[in-house]
Amino acid sequence: MAPLVYFQILSAALFVIGLYGVLARRSAVLVVMSIELMLNAVNINLIAAASHLEGQGRFLNFDGHIIAIFVITIAAAEIGLALAIILRMYRNRATVDVDEINLMKW
């Protein structure tokens, strides 16, 4: 089995790539995809920690796996809602560029 640090490095790299995508991208679809990448990085970290720390201390057998399933469920609901909002913005404004959308401006 690979050491835990390899999974943590992979998870940190994916999270940083997702963070860069959120901060640097202008398309709302790419921002949502970057958020999903960040959530998957967290899932990798949770599952790796659960497999390496199984049954030790207060970290019980499937805690990381259960939390990862909840994160996947919330991410699926989030992507559905976000794509519905993006589709509505595209129909109203004819763009998905987040700099062009100024719905809250007077």
N, C-alpha and C positions, 0 to 999 in steps of 0.2 A: 504494500500500500504506500502511496506517495505521502510525503510529509505534509502536515497541515499548512505550512508556510507557502507551499506552491499554490495551493488553492486560494490562499489569502492574497497572494500577489496577482493571480489571475483575476480575482474579484475586484481588487483595487484598480487594476488596469481597465477593466470593463466599466467600472464606475466612473473613472476619470474621463474615458472616451464619451460616455453618456453625458457627463456634466459639461464637457466641451460642446457637445451637440446641442444641449439645451441653451447654453449661453451664446453660441456663435451662429446658430442657424436662424433663418428668417421664416422659413416655411413652417406652418403650424403642424403639418403632417410629420415633418422631420423632428420637430420638438417632441411630439408624442412618441415617436419611435425611440428617441434618445431617453425619454423617461422610462420606457419599457426596458431598455438596455440597463439602466440603473437598477430597476427592480430585479432583473435577472441576476445582476451582480450580487445583490443582497441575498438572493435565493442560493446562489452557489456558496456563499460564505456560510449561510445557515446550515445547509446540508453537509458541508465539509466539517463544520464544527460538531454537528450532531453525530457524524460517523466516527470522528476521532475521540470525542469525549463521551461516548455512550456509557451510561450508567455510572459516571463518576460524579461524586458530590451531589449537588441539587439538580444537575442536568440529567433528566431521566431519558429513557430509551428513545422516544420518538418526538421530543419537543421541537427540535429543529425542522423535522419533516412536516409536522403539523403546522408550524408557523409558516413554512414555505408554501404549503397548500393554501393557507389563508391569503398569503401575498399574491399567489397566482390567481385566486378567485377575485380579489379586489382589483388586480391589474386587468382582468378580463372585463369587469364592469366599467372600469375607468376608460379602457380603450373604446368600448362601445359608446359611452357617453361623449367622449372627446371627439370621436369621428362624426357623431351626429351633430355636435356643435360646429365642427369645422365644415361639414357639408352645408349647414344652414348659413354660416358666414359666407361661404363661396356663392351660394345662391343669392344672397342679399347684396354682397359687395363685389362679386366676380373676382376675388383674390383670396388667397390663403396666407399672404404675407403678413406677419404679425406687426410689422411697422406700419402697414397701411390701414390696419383695423383700428379705428378710434371710436368704438361704440360708446364709451363712457364719457366722451368729450361733449361739451354743450355746443 
